[in-house]
Amino acid sequence: MEPLKSGLEGVVVAETQLSDVRGEAGRLVIAGSDVETLAGRVPLEDVAALMMPRLDFARGRVRAWEMLEVPPLKNGMDALRAAVARLEADDAETIVGAVAVFAAAWSRRQRGLEPLAPDPSLGHAADYLRMLTEKCAEPLVRAMDAYLVTVIDHGMNASTFTARVIASTGSDLVSAVTGAIGALKGPLHGGAPGPVLDMLDSIGAPERAQGWIRAEVAAGRRIMGMGHRVYRVRDPRAAVLEHEVERLERFGADNGSMPLRAKLALARATESAAERVLAERHKERALRANVEFYTAVLLDAIGIPREAFSPTFAVSRVCGWIAHVLEQRKTGRLIRPASRYVGPAPAENPRND
């Protein structure tokens, strides 16, 4: 009997030219380039063009604005999933534009503000930030773009696999992206950046970090932003985003209740304390900072509302989902894994003598 691969751990289900996650080395390669060489240097549109045919993101945003219809749901991912599912257009440009336009519109309405129409003269990161926050300063845009590039794709993660499974049935692009958004909503995939800020707020000062972490671990609670299913060292995206936070601190960005220099010092102290305490408790596992740890600090510094963190992730990852759908379509093979039945056996059929 073949050993069961719970969670498909280590099972290769596809060959891809899109991204390579090297967990032991702490390396992420996007279409042939390390993420550190792309983030903060190459705009999202150009990175997406390395993965699939180039899209006109601005045209997609304008088309999406004409179809704007975001349900008044309290959860941003619920609203985004429902809004994308209603799209009648099934082209990649419109879907990429729609995720940005719909996410920004939902957030503004939650805050009692009217949605802002897209500005096709701006890049995708700049226009999303403007539609969401009405801010468009160059350092903030660069930080936004760097974040979007770091999360554009990440191997065969849960939402990407969902999109590929749906694509393998011959279904349409809207269905694949809608399913991927549903997978991303799960807290084990894309929901941790907000709680990281809640954790930092609760700790309050660097000198309180170790005691707070010890109490949480002793109570059996998860430390948000620490540990990753694949990486056995620090997530390379955490380093990229930490550097962007440093840049914003030098710029003087300050959108939270605490000055950014103090918030960065608190985050670093918390990361170090968590690393030490978790190493003591889990000697068999390397639990280091993942992308969500400094995502929380960076997006907060840019001025992104906490409830918009996961939708903002989708603004970028939709590019990866679409690229994987296009790649999956080339194989023409239905994804249909096997399962092992462990339920009750049926009664023996009576013999007919």
Secondary structure, DSSP 8 states (H G I E B T S, - for coil): -----GGGTT------SSEEEETTTTEEEETTEEHHHHTTTS-HHHHHHHHSS---HHHHHHHHHHT------SSHHHHHHHHHHT-----HHHHHHHHHHHHHHHHHHHTT-------TTS-HHHHHHHHHHS---HHHHHHHHHHHHHTS--SS-HHHHHHHHHHHTT--HHHHHHHHHHHHHSTTTT--HHHHHHHHHHH-SGGGHHHHHHHHHHTT---TTB--SS-SS--HHHHHHHHHHHHHHHHT---SSS-HHHHHHHHHHHHHHHHHHHHHH-TTS---B-HHHHHHHHHHHHT--GGGHHHHHHHHHHHHHHHHHHHHHHH-----------S----------
